[in-house]
Amino acid sequence: MTNELELNRILFKDYESKIMSAAEAALLIDNNSVVGSSGFTKAGDSKSVLPAFAKRAETEDVAITLITGASLGYTTDSDLANNNALIRRMPFMADPALRKSINEYKVKYIDQHLSETIEQLICGHIAAIDTAIIEASSIDENGNIIPTTSIGNSAFFASQAKKIIIEINTKIPVTFRGIHDSIVPKSYPDRDVINIQTVSDRIGTEFITIDPAKVVGIVFTDITDQPAIISEPDDKTSAISKHLLNFFEKEVEKGKLTYALLPLQAGIGKVANAVLTGFVGSKFKNLTMYSEVLQDSTFELFDSGNMDFASGSSITVSEGCYENVLKNFDKYKNKLILRPQNISNAPEVLRRLGIIGINTAIEFDIYGNVNSTHISGTKMMNGIGGSGDFARNAYLSIFVCQAASKENKISHVLPMVSHVDHTEHDVDILVTDQGLADLRGLCPRERAEVIIENCVHPEYREEIREYFERAKETVGGHTPHILSEAFKFHTRLKETGSMKQ
């Protein structure tokens, strides 16, 4: 039975007759349909209806194409994949069981730049949304949705869907509102300018506008977002952070930047989070952020006084930070904006604001090409996410990773990457725990020199330098490669379990 406190979250009383269980809502999802669900890096995702659909698929032959903002939390993607409930999945995921299904080609995975999903839906390049599942903290008097900890693609999903199911999450305080900036772009050729000139500019509404006639189900949930696992900075991530901070200080000394820098963007994960944490207690003040995911480090920088404002598409934080943000929401409310990801990642805005983009690489090569997605060129890891949106359009495009891992059996700097997500043309700075390579204004051979000298682990540096020297002498050309040897590190790893000679 629905209690009075739950009903107080629905100010549009016509919806009260549509309250149902998650299992009942799951029955409203048609077989072979396209479902657009809220959720961006575990934040604001469907925590009851999609799991109920996965449960339905245990005994019924049903499957969907699932489009989200980014990855989902808990075991939702696993349950869907394991019960054969997914036909296609896009644009990003981070679930081990789903990853296995994708690499076994049981699920067709479309890895997209996160800014492009809505564009492709608008243009009809991919099938339109049949059913939208959107998490809300409450519903206003006009039937519109007050989102929770992310917006992602939710606003557009709701505008395009034929049916809408709303999950009202009672774990989110009803006061959690006022930070969202929701907007749905017009179709071509009537597209408007995205009028954002500072990170704090607002262009939309504090709610997701929907047509109440589309709402077919209201489901109450009381599950928090899955906490992000935040690792404490270790020697390697601390070294990467130190190299970057030294670089920024030199840019300030040269007069290229001030200690406020330019708006920061950082990808998800322990390396990026550790890099941002390095700004705490530093000389850099009045920092701002225009990013996708606001992590623990964002709130640490608020608390330290180093950061003034942050714009993103989701709040993806550890359990302790999650509780702190909800408990002290008034403290952070005027420092935050959550936007749709086609706005947080919009090339137009990124270029205008002069973003400093910091993203993580799986590996990069001696000429500056970056692989962000595939292990040994074949197995999908998670996806490109928003790194490409930022890399191509940033004032500074920075990629970070450790020089070597797995007891140094794997070098992350190689003669040639096994898969290219970001070409050398989109990469300005490369950083490992060994050092930093500034590639700006350098031709390929010059880039190779500074990458080998500064970024390669000492146990691999001599062999990679020897490869580069022989490539210059025996093959030559603008970007020298010995094609018969370019992937020898990957081949050696497959054959022996180590890239070492």
C-alpha positions in Angstrom: 0.0 0.0 0.0 1.2 3.5 -0.8 1.6 5.6 2.3 0.9 9.3 2.7 4.5 10.3 2.7 4.9 8.7 -0.7 1.8 10.3 -2.1 3.2 13.7 -1.0 5.8 13.3 -3.6 3.1 13.3 -6.3 1.6 16.8 -6.7 -0.1 15.8 -9.9 -3.0 13.8 -8.5 -4.0 12.2 -11.8 -0.9 9.9 -11.5 -2.1 8.3 -8.2 -4.3 5.9 -10.2 -1.2 4.7 -12.1 0.8 3.6 -9.0 1.9 0.0 -9.4 4.6 -2.5 -8.5 7.8 -2.9 -10.4 6.7 -6.3 -11.6 3.5 -4.8 -13.0 5.4 -2.0 -14.7 7.8 -4.5 -16.2 4.9 -6.1 -18.0 4.2 -2.8 -19.8 7.5 -3.1 -21.6 7.0 -4.7 -25.0 9.1 -7.5 -26.4 11.7 -6.2 -29.0 11.0 -2.6 -28.0 13.5 0.2 -27.5 13.8 1.3 -23.9 15.4 4.5 -22.8 16.3 4.5 -19.1 17.7 7.2 -16.8 21.1 6.5 -15.3 24.6 7.9 -15.8 27.5 6.1 -14.2 25.4 4.4 -11.6 23.5 7.6 -10.7 19.8 8.1 -11.0 19.2 4.8 -12.8 16.3 2.4 -12.8 16.6 0.4 -9.6 13.3 -1.5 -9.7 11.6 -1.7 -13.2 14.6 -2.8 -15.2 15.6 -5.4 -12.6 11.9 -6.6 -12.7 12.1 -6.9 -16.5 15.3 -9.0 -16.1 13.3 -11.2 -13.6 10.5 -11.5 -16.2 13.0 -12.7 -18.8 13.9 -15.6 -16.6 10.7 -17.3 -17.5 9.6 -15.4 -20.6 11.3 -15.0 -24.0 11.5 -11.2 -24.0 14.3 -8.9 -24.9 14.9 -5.2 -25.5 17.3 -2.7 -26.9 18.4 -0.6 -24.0 19.7 2.9 -24.2 20.8 4.8 -21.2 23.0 7.9 -20.4 25.9 5.7 -19.4 26.5 2.7 -17.0 23.9 1.4 -14.6 24.4 0.5 -11.0 24.2 -2.8 -9.0 23.5 -5.9 -11.0 20.9 -4.6 -13.5 23.1 -4.9 -16.6 24.3 -8.3 -15.4 20.8 -9.6 -14.7 19.6 -8.4 -18.1 22.5 -10.0 -19.9 22.4 -13.3 -18.0 18.7 -13.7 -18.7 19.2 -12.9 -22.4 17.0 -9.8 -22.0 19.2 -7.5 -24.1 19.3 -7.4 -27.9 21.3 -4.2 -28.2 23.0 -2.0 -25.6 24.3 1.6 -25.9 26.1 4.0 -25.4 28.3 2.9 -22.5 28.5 0.2 -19.8 30.8 -1.0 -17.0 29.4 -4.3 -16.0 31.6 -7.5 -16.0 28.8 -9.9 -17.0 27.5 -7.6 -19.7 31.0 -7.1 -20.9 31.4 -10.9 -21.3 28.2 -11.1 -23.3 29.3 -8.3 -25.5 32.7 -9.9 -26.2 30.9 -13.3 -26.9 28.6 -11.4 -29.3 25.5 -12.3 -27.4 24.6 -8.6 -27.0 25.1 -6.2 -29.8 26.9 -3.2 -28.2 27.1 0.2 -29.8 29.9 2.2 -28.2 29.1 5.9 -28.8 30.4 9.3 -27.9 28.1 10.3 -25.1 27.1 13.6 -26.8 25.9 11.7 -29.9 23.1 9.4 -28.7 20.5 12.1 -28.6 21.7 13.5 -31.9 21.3 10.1 -33.5 17.8 9.7 -32.0 16.8 13.1 -33.3 18.0 12.3 -36.8 16.4 8.8 -36.9 19.8 7.2 -37.3 18.8 4.7 -34.6 15.4 3.4 -33.6 13.2 5.7 -31.6 12.4 5.2 -27.9 9.3 3.2 -27.2 9.3 3.3 -23.4 11.2 5.7 -21.1 12.0 4.7 -17.5 12.9 7.8 -15.5 13.9 8.1 -11.8 12.4 11.0 -10.0 12.6 12.5 -6.5 9.1 13.9 -6.9 6.5 15.0 -9.5 5.3 18.6 -9.7 1.8 20.0 -9.9 1.9 19.8 -13.7 3.1 16.2 -13.8 6.7 17.0 -14.6 9.6 15.0 -13.3 12.1 16.4 -10.7 15.2 14.2 -11.4 17.5 12.8 -8.8 21.3 12.5 -9.1 21.6 12.5 -12.9 20.0 13.8 -16.0 21.9 12.0 -18.7 19.6 11.4 -21.7 16.4 11.3 -19.6 14.8 14.5 -20.9 15.0 13.5 -24.5 13.9 9.9 -23.8 10.8 11.3 -22.0 10.1 13.7 -24.9 10.3 11.0 -27.6 8.9 7.9 -25.8 5.4 6.6 -26.5 5.1 5.4 -22.9 6.8 6.7 -19.7 7.3 4.8 -16.4 8.4 7.0 -13.5 10.3 5.5 -10.5 10.0 7.8 -7.5 13.0 7.2 -5.2 12.0 8.0 -1.6 15.7 7.8 -0.5 16.2 11.2 -2.2 14.9 14.1 -0.1 12.1 16.1 -1.7 14.3 19.1 -1.1 16.8 17.7 -3.6 15.9 20.1 -6.4 17.0 23.3 -8.0 20.3 22.0 -9.4 18.9 20.5 -12.7 19.0 22.4 -16.0 16.9 20.3 -18.4 16.5 21.1 -22.1 15.5 19.1 -25.2 17.2 20.2 -28.5 15.2 21.1 -31.5 15.4 19.0 -34.7 17.5 20.2 -37.7 17.5 22.6 -39.4 16.0 24.6 -36.5 18.8 24.0 -33.9 19.5 26.9 -31.5 22.8 28.2 -30.2 23.6 26.6 -26.9 23.9 29.8 -24.9 26.4 28.8 -22.2 29.3 31.2 -21.7 30.2 30.3 -18.2 30.0 27.0 -16.3 27.1 28.4 -14.1 24.9 29.6 -16.9 21.4 28.0 -17.1 19.4 27.5 -20.3 16.6 25.1 -19.3 14.2 24.2 -16.5 14.7 22.6 -13.1 12.4 19.7 -14.1 12.0 17.3 -17.0 8.9 18.4 -19.0 6.7 15.5 -20.0 3.2 14.8 -21.5 1.2 13.4 -18.6 -0.9 11.4 -21.1 2.2 9.3 -21.8 2.7 8.1 -18.2 1.5 4.5 -17.8 3.1 3.6 -14.5 4.4 5.1 -11.2 6.6 2.9 -9.1 8.1 3.8 -5.7 11.6 2.7 -4.8 13.8 3.2 -1.7 17.2 2.2 -3.0 20.2 4.5 -3.0 22.6 4.9 -5.9 25.2 2.2 -5.9 28.2 3.8 -4.2 31.3 4.5 -6.4 34.4 2.6 -5.3 37.0 5.3 -4.6 40.5 4.1 -4.1 42.9 6.2 -2.0 45.6 7.8 -4.1 48.6 5.4 -4.4 52.2 6.1 -5.5 51.4 5.9 -9.2 48.2 8.1 -9.1 49.9 10.6 -6.8 52.9 10.8 -9.2 50.6 11.4 -12.1 48.8 14.2 -10.1 52.2 15.7 -9.2 53.4 15.8 -12.8 50.2 17.5 -13.9 50.2 20.1 -11.1 53.8 20.9 -11.9 52.8 21.3 -15.6 50.0 23.7 -14.7 52.2 25.8 -12.5 54.7 26.2 -15.4 51.8 27.2 -17.6 50.9 29.9 -15.1 54.5 31.1 -14.9 54.5 31.4 -18.7 51.3 33.5 -18.5 49.2 31.0 -20.4 46.9 30.3 -17.5 46.0 31.8 -14.1 45.8 29.8 -10.8 42.0 29.6 -11.6 43.0 27.6 -14.7 40.1 27.0 -17.1 37.1 24.8 -16.5 38.2 21.2 -15.7 36.8 18.0 -16.9 37.9 14.6 -15.6 36.8 11.1 -16.6 35.5 8.6 -14.2 37.8 6.4 -12.1 40.5 6.3 -9.5 43.2 7.9 -11.6 41.1 10.9 -12.6 39.7 11.3 -9.1 43.2 11.2 -7.6 44.4 13.8 -10.1 41.6 16.2 -9.0 42.2 15.4 -5.3 45.7 16.7 -5.9 44.3 20.2 -6.3 43.2 20.2 -2.6 45.6 22.3 -0.7 47.4 23.5 -3.9 48.0 27.0 -5.1 45.1 26.7 -7.5 42.0 28.6 -6.4 38.6 29.6 -7.8 38.6 26.5 -9.9 35.5 25.5 -11.9 34.4 22.3 -13.6 32.5 21.6 -16.7 32.4 17.8 -16.8 30.2 14.7 -17.0 30.6 13.1 -13.7 31.0 14.9 -10.4 33.0 12.6 -8.1 34.2 12.7 -4.5 37.0 14.9 -5.5 34.6 17.6 -6.7 33.1 17.9 -3.2 36.5 17.7 -1.6 37.5 20.7 -3.6 34.3 22.5 -2.6 35.1 21.8 1.0 38.7 22.9 0.7 37.7 26.2 -0.9 39.6 25.5 -4.1 36.6 25.1 -6.3 33.8 27.6 -6.8 31.3 25.8 -9.2 30.8 22.5 -11.0 28.6 21.5 -13.9 28.0 17.9 -14.8 25.5 15.3 -15.8 25.6 13.1 -12.7 26.8 12.9 -9.1 28.6 9.6 -8.8 30.2 9.3 -5.4 31.2 7.0 -2.6 28.7 6.0 0.1 30.1 8.5 2.6 30.1 11.4 0.1 26.6 10.5 -1.0 25.3 10.8 2.5 27.2 14.0 3.0 25.8 15.6 -0.2 22.2 14.7 0.7 22.5 15.8 4.3 24.2 19.1 3.4 22.5 19.7 0.1 21.9 23.4 0.9 25.7 23.8 1.3 26.3 22.6 -2.2 23.1 23.6 -4.0 24.3 26.9 -5.3 27.6 25.4 -6.5 26.1 22.7 -8.8 24.3 22.2 -12.1 23.3 18.9 -13.6 22.6 19.0 -17.3 21.6 16.6 -20.1 24.7 14.9 -21.5 24.3 16.4 -25.0 24.8 19.7 -23.2 27.5 18.7 -20.7 29.4 17.1 -23.7 28.4 19.5 -26.4 31.4 20.3 -28.7 30.2 23.9 -29.2 30.2 24.6 -25.5 33.5 22.8 -24.8 35.3 24.8 -27.4 33.8 28.1 -26.2 34.6 27.5 -22.5 38.2 26.3 -23.2 38.0 23.0 -21.3 41.0 21.3 -19.7 40.1 17.7 -20.4 41.7 14.9 -18.3 40.8 11.4 -19.3 42.1 7.9 -18.8 43.8 5.7 -21.4 44.2 1.9 -21.5 47.3 2.4 -23.6 49.0 4.9 -25.9 51.7 4.7 -28.4 54.9 6.5 -29.2 53.2 8.9 -31.6 50.3 9.9 -29.2 47.4 7.7 -30.4 45.2 6.6 -27.5 43.2 3.4 -26.9 40.5 3.9 -24.3 38.2 1.0 -25.0 39.7 -2.3 -26.1 42.1 -4.8 -24.4 44.6 -6.1 -26.9 42.5 -4.5 -29.7 39.8 -7.1 -29.4 38.0 -7.2 -26.1 35.7 -4.3 -25.1 36.4 -2.9 -21.7 33.7 -0.3 -21.0 33.5 2.2 -23.9 34.7 5.6 -25.1 32.3 7.5 -22.9 32.7 11.2 -23.2 36.5 11.2 -23.6 36.2 11.8 -27.4 33.8 14.7 -27.0 36.3 16.5 -24.7 39.5 15.4 -26.4 38.6 16.8 -29.8 37.3 20.1 -28.5 39.4 20.9 -25.4 41.7 23.8 -24.8 44.1 21.1 -23.5 43.4 17.4 -24.2 45.2 15.4 -21.5 45.3 11.6 -21.2 46.7 9.8 -18.1 47.5 6.2 -17.2 50.2 4.2 -15.4 53.3 3.4 -17.3 53.2 -0.3 -16.5 51.0 -2.7 -14.5 50.6 -6.3 -13.3 54.1 -6.4 -11.8 55.2 -4.5 -14.8 54.3 -7.4 -17.2 52.2 -5.0 -19.2 53.5 -1.7 -20.6 50.8 0.9 -21.3 53.1 2.8 -23.7 53.7 0.9 -26.9 55.1 1.1 -30.4 51.5 1.0 -31.8 48.2 0.9 -30.0 46.0 -2.1 -30.7 42.9 0.0 -31.1 42.6 3.8 -31.8 39.9 5.9 -30.1 41.8 9.2 -30.0 44.2 9.9 -32.8 47.4 11.8 -32.2 45.6 14.9 -33.7 43.4 15.1 -30.6 46.0 14.6 -27.9 48.1 17.4 -26.3 49.5 16.0 -23.1 50.3 12.4 -22.0 51.1 11.6 -18.4 52.2 8.5 -16.6 53.7 8.0 -13.2 57.1 8.3 -14.9 56.5 11.8 -16.3 54.7 14.1 -18.7 55.0 14.5 -22.4 53.9 17.8 -23.9 53.1 17.1 -27.5 51.9 20.5 -28.6 53.5 21.7 -31.8 55.6 18.6 -32.3 55.7 16.4 -35.4 55.4 12.6 -35.0 59.1 11.9 -34.7 59.5 14.7 -32.1 56.4 13.3 -30.2 58.0 9.9 -30.1 61.2 11.3 -28.5 59.4 13.1 -25.7 57.0 10.2 -25.0 59.8 7.6 -24.8 61.9 9.8 -22.7 59.2 10.9 -20.2 56.4 8.3 -20.1 57.7 4.8 -20.7 58.5 2.6 -17.7 62.3 2.1 -17.3 61.9 -1.7 -17.9 60.6 -1.1 -21.4 62.3 2.2 -22.4 65.4 0.7 -24.0 63.4 -1.8 -26.2 60.9 0.9 -27.3 63.7 3.4 -28.1 65.6 0.7 -30.1 62.4 -0.1 -32.1 61.9 3.6 -32.9 65.5 4.0 -34.0 65.4 1.0 -36.2 62.1 2.2 -37.7 63.6 5.5 -38.6 66.7 3.8 -40.2 65.1 0.9 -42.0 61.6 2.3 -42.9 61.8 6.0 -42.6 58.8 8.2 -43.5 56.8 10.7 -41.6 55.7 8.2 -38.9 58.2 5.4 -38.9 56.8 1.9 -38.1 58.1 -1.6 -38.7 54.8 -3.2 -39.4 56.0 -6.7 -38.8 57.0 -5.7 -35.2 54.5 -3.0 -34.3 52.3 -5.3 -32.2 55.1 -7.5 -30.8 54.4 -6.4 -27.3 50.8 -7.5 -27.6 51.8 -10.8 -29.3 54.3 -11.5 -26.5 51.7 -10.9 -23.9 49.3 -13.3 -25.5 52.0 -16.0 -25.9 53.9 -15.6 -22.6 51.7 -13.6 -20.2 54.2 -10.7 -20.2 55.2 -8.0 -22.6 58.8 -8.2 -21.3 61.5 -9.7 -23.5 
